[in-house]
Amino acid sequence: MPKFFASCASSLEYLLVDELNQLGAENVREGLSVVNFEAEWSVLYDILMWSRVASRVMYPVASFEAKDEQALYDNTSIIDWSQHLGIGSSFLVNAQSFRSDLSHTKYVSQRIKDAIVDHFVESGSARPDVDFIQPDVAIHCKIRHNQVTISIDFAGVGLHKRGYRSEGGAAPIKENLAAALLMRAGWLVKCEQKDDLELALYDPMCGSGTFLVEAAMMALDIAPGHFREYLGIFGWLQFKPDLWESTVENANKKKVDNANKQRLVILGSDINPKAVRTAQTNIALAQVDKFIKIRIAGLDQVDQIELPEAGVVIVNPPYSERLGEFDQVKSTYNQLGDLLKSKFSGWNASILCPNKDFGHAMGIRAKKIYKFNNGSIACELLNLEIKSESFVKKQNNDQFDPQFREKLSEAGLEFCNRLSKNRTRLKKFLSKNNLSCYRIYDADLPDYNAAIDVYGDKLNIQEYKAPKSVEPKLANRRLMEIQRAAAGVFEIPLNNVFIKQRRQQKGDWQYETKGRSESGAITDKKFWEINEGGRKFLINLADYLDTGLFIDHRLTRAMVADLSKGKKLLNLFCYTGSVSVYAATAGAMKTVNVDMSNTYLSWAQDNFRLNNIDSSKHQFIRDDSLRWLDEAKQNTEKFDVIFLDPPTFSNSKKMQDHFEVQTDHVSLIENCIELLELNGILIFSNNFAQFKMEFEGNERIAVSEITKKTTSQDFFRKSLHRCWKIQLRA
C-alpha cells in the first residue's frame, strides 16, 4: 500500500489524525506538524478532496543521506523522473532544511532542479521548464539531520486555498485553521447530529468571512476541494483522471443530498464596511449565500440583529503584535465579554486569544482551552459556556490595586524597588522645581527595557524594542509587569498607565489626526492639561508616540524664553509650540511657528489659548520648514532667536525631498544663520544618538555645545538630546 504524509500547522496534528482515519487512511501516525499514513489511491484522492485541516499531501519517491551538494545531486539524478514528469511538463522545487549541513534552501532547490533537468537532457528528452506559479508537478525536498526525503507535492499549493476567497481582510485567518477551530468549537459534531434543531452560528467580527464560509461548507457537506481548479497531482504522470472524476461526483452527490439545508442559520457582522463587502464576495463565490446573512455592525450594535435562541459564537478578535495597542485590544475583549453575557446566554462561544490578559478581560471562565498558532503568533482557543456560573469578576482597572506586589515575579519586585529608589532620589529636586512631569526610569534594569515618564497622575511607558533573542511573549509579559508595578508604586489605576513601543518613523505616520473636529478643535477626552514652569500644556498619552511635550527639553525652553524677552523668535519644526509658549509668556515681541502638520499647529494654537496669549502677535505657518527657509531668505525679515529641533529623519510626502539630520544639518544651520540679526542666537538640537556636529564656527560665528546646561537631573542616566548655541557676532 502506498505511503504518504500530510503536513499541517503545529498543534493540529491530532485533528488531522482523526480526519485521515475517518477518510479511510491506515497506519496513521502523527509527528511534529506532519502525519504519516498509508492509503489506497482512491482514499488518497478522497483526502485531497475532503481534508479540511491538512496543508499539503506528499508522496515520497526517494530517501537518502546527503552531507554535501554533490551527494544531493547524485542521489537526485538516479531517480527515474520519467515516471513523474511527462514530455513538456513544468515543475517547481521547494526545500526545507533542519539542522543539516545543507542549510541554504534556495541552493538545495537549485541543485535538485539541475539534477532533474540533467536527467532528461542526458537521456535525450526535452528539457522540462520551471514554473513558479502553477507547475505541472511540484517537488518537495525535506532535509533533517542530513537525511533527505524527496516527494511529489500532490497539493501543489497550500490546501488552505479552497478557491473561494477573492481577497482577505487586514489579517485573514487561513481556511484550514478556521476549519480546525470550528472543529474544536464543536461545530462539526453539531453538523453531524441527525435532529431537527436549528443549526446556528454567529461571528460578530467576521472580517472576510472565513469562519462563516467554512462553517457553511461543513454543515452542507461541501468538500473543501470542491472549488479548487488546480492540484499538484493533476500534472503528475501517474494521475488517474477517471478516479478523480469519480471522487468529484461523490462529493457533488453528498452536497446535493445534505439534510442540513432546512435548519442552517449562519450570521456574521463586522464594523468595517470593506471587510463586509469582501465577505459577501467570498460567500457568493462559495455558493453559500442562501445560508449566510451578514451586515455592517459593531459590537455595540449586535442587539439590532435577530438572533436564534442558542447556537455557537466563534470569533477571532482583531489584535496587533504592536505592544503599544495592548490596552485597546484588551478593551475589545472586555466589550466582547460583556456582549456574550448580556446577549448570548445559553450559547457556546469559542474565542481565539493571543494573550491570557485578553481572555481574563472577558470575565468568563473557559470550559476548555486549546493551543494554536495563528501564523507565527501563539494563541489559545477559549471554549466558553455562556451561563452565569461561568462568569467571573473582572479586574477593575479604574482603581488602584493594593495587592499588586503579590502578582509580580521576583524580577518584577526588583523593578518595583528600583522605581521606589528613583522616586526617593528625585524627591527634593522635584519639590524644589515644582515639577509634575519628569522621567522616573530609563532602562535601569536590562530585563525591563523601557522609559517611564510621569505626567501628573498618569504614567507614559515607552518600551524599547526587545532584541530578536527575546521571545515576543516574554517581552510582552515583562512589559505588562512594568505597567502593573509602575501603577502600584505610584498608587494609580492601570487605566492611568499608557504603553507605547518605539519604532522607526516612516513618512508622516506621526501626523495622524485624532481627537479633533473638522474645525481643529479638540474633541477627544484623551487630551489632558498639565503644568510646567507656570505654563499650561495639553498632552495626549493615548494616540501618539510622542505626548505633545518633550520633557527632556524643559531647561531648553526656559533658556529660549530668557533669550527671547522683547525679541522675535523663529520656531522651526515647531511641533506643539511649547518653546514658543515659554517665549511668549516671557515677553517675546513675536513668534513665528512653522510645521507641516495641521494637527500639531492646531495643538500649538490650543496651547497658546490655554495660556491666554494674544495670538495676533504670533504666526502659525503650515509648511515644510526646509522649503519655508528657502523662501524666507528672499524676504527682509530677521529674527533675534531661532530654535531649531529637526527630526532625525523624514520622508513625508509633504516634503520636497527627504531629510536626514546628519547629512543635512550643515546646510540647514547655514540657512538659519542668514535669517539671524547681528548678535542673534540659534539654538540647535537633535536627538540622533550617533550625531556628529560638522558645522564649524569662524570669527563671525561662535559655536558651543550646551547639552549639559539643557539636561535636567531626571535625565542623568542619558540625555535624550544634544544641544548647541550658535551666535552671529556683530
Secondary structure as GFF3:
##gff-version 3
##sequence-region A 1 730
A	DSSP	beta_strand	3	7	.	.	.	ID=ss1
A	DSSP	alpha_helix	13	22	.	.	.	ID=ss2
A	DSSP	beta_strand	26	30	.	.	.	ID=ss3
A	DSSP	beta_strand	34	38	.	.	.	ID=ss4
A	DSSP	alpha_helix	41	50	.	.	.	ID=ss5
A	DSSP	beta_strand	56	65	.	.	.	ID=ss6
A	DSSP	alpha_helix	69	77	.	.	.	ID=ss7
A	DSSP	three_ten_helix	81	83	.	.	.	ID=ss8
A	DSSP	beta_strand	90	98	.	.	.	ID=ss9
A	DSSP	alpha_helix	105	122	.	.	.	ID=ss10
A	DSSP	beta_strand	129	130	.	.	.	ID=ss11
A	DSSP	beta_strand	137	144	.	.	.	ID=ss12
A	DSSP	beta_strand	147	153	.	.	.	ID=ss13
A	DSSP	alpha_helix	175	184	.	.	.	ID=ss14
A	DSSP	alpha_helix	187	192	.	.	.	ID=ss15
A	DSSP	beta_strand	199	203	.	.	.	ID=ss16
A	DSSP	alpha_helix	210	219	.	.	.	ID=ss17
A	DSSP	three_ten_helix	232	235	.	.	.	ID=ss18
A	DSSP	alpha_helix	241	257	.	.	.	ID=ss19
A	DSSP	beta_strand	264	270	.	.	.	ID=ss20
A	DSSP	alpha_helix	273	285	.	.	.	ID=ss21
A	DSSP	beta_strand	292	296	.	.	.	ID=ss22
A	DSSP	three_ten_helix	299	304	.	.	.	ID=ss23
A	DSSP	beta_strand	312	315	.	.	.	ID=ss24
A	DSSP	three_ten_helix	323	325	.	.	.	ID=ss25
A	DSSP	alpha_helix	326	343	.	.	.	ID=ss26
A	DSSP	beta_strand	348	353	.	.	.	ID=ss27
A	DSSP	alpha_helix	356	362	.	.	.	ID=ss28
A	DSSP	beta_strand	366	374	.	.	.	ID=ss29
A	DSSP	beta_strand	377	385	.	.	.	ID=ss30
A	DSSP	three_ten_helix	388	390	.	.	.	ID=ss31
A	DSSP	three_ten_helix	404	407	.	.	.	ID=ss32
A	DSSP	alpha_helix	410	433	.	.	.	ID=ss33
A	DSSP	beta_strand	437	442	.	.	.	ID=ss34
A	DSSP	beta_strand	450	455	.	.	.	ID=ss35
A	DSSP	beta_strand	458	463	.	.	.	ID=ss36
A	DSSP	alpha_helix	472	489	.	.	.	ID=ss37
A	DSSP	three_ten_helix	494	496	.	.	.	ID=ss38
A	DSSP	beta_strand	497	501	.	.	.	ID=ss39
A	DSSP	three_ten_helix	509	511	.	.	.	ID=ss40
A	DSSP	beta_strand	527	532	.	.	.	ID=ss41
A	DSSP	beta_strand	535	540	.	.	.	ID=ss42
A	DSSP	three_ten_helix	551	553	.	.	.	ID=ss43
A	DSSP	alpha_helix	554	563	.	.	.	ID=ss44
A	DSSP	beta_strand	568	572	.	.	.	ID=ss45
A	DSSP	alpha_helix	578	585	.	.	.	ID=ss46
A	DSSP	beta_strand	590	595	.	.	.	ID=ss47
A	DSSP	alpha_helix	598	610	.	.	.	ID=ss48
A	DSSP	three_ten_helix	615	617	.	.	.	ID=ss49
A	DSSP	beta_strand	618	622	.	.	.	ID=ss50
A	DSSP	alpha_helix	625	632	.	.	.	ID=ss51
A	DSSP	beta_strand	639	644	.	.	.	ID=ss52
A	DSSP	beta_strand	649	650	.	.	.	ID=ss53
A	DSSP	beta_strand	659	660	.	.	.	ID=ss54
A	DSSP	alpha_helix	661	673	.	.	.	ID=ss55
A	DSSP	beta_strand	676	686	.	.	.	ID=ss56
A	DSSP	beta_strand	701	705	.	.	.	ID=ss57
A	DSSP	alpha_helix	707	710	.	.	.	ID=ss58
A	DSSP	three_ten_helix	713	715	.	.	.	ID=ss59
A	DSSP	beta_strand	722	728	.	.	.	ID=ss60
###
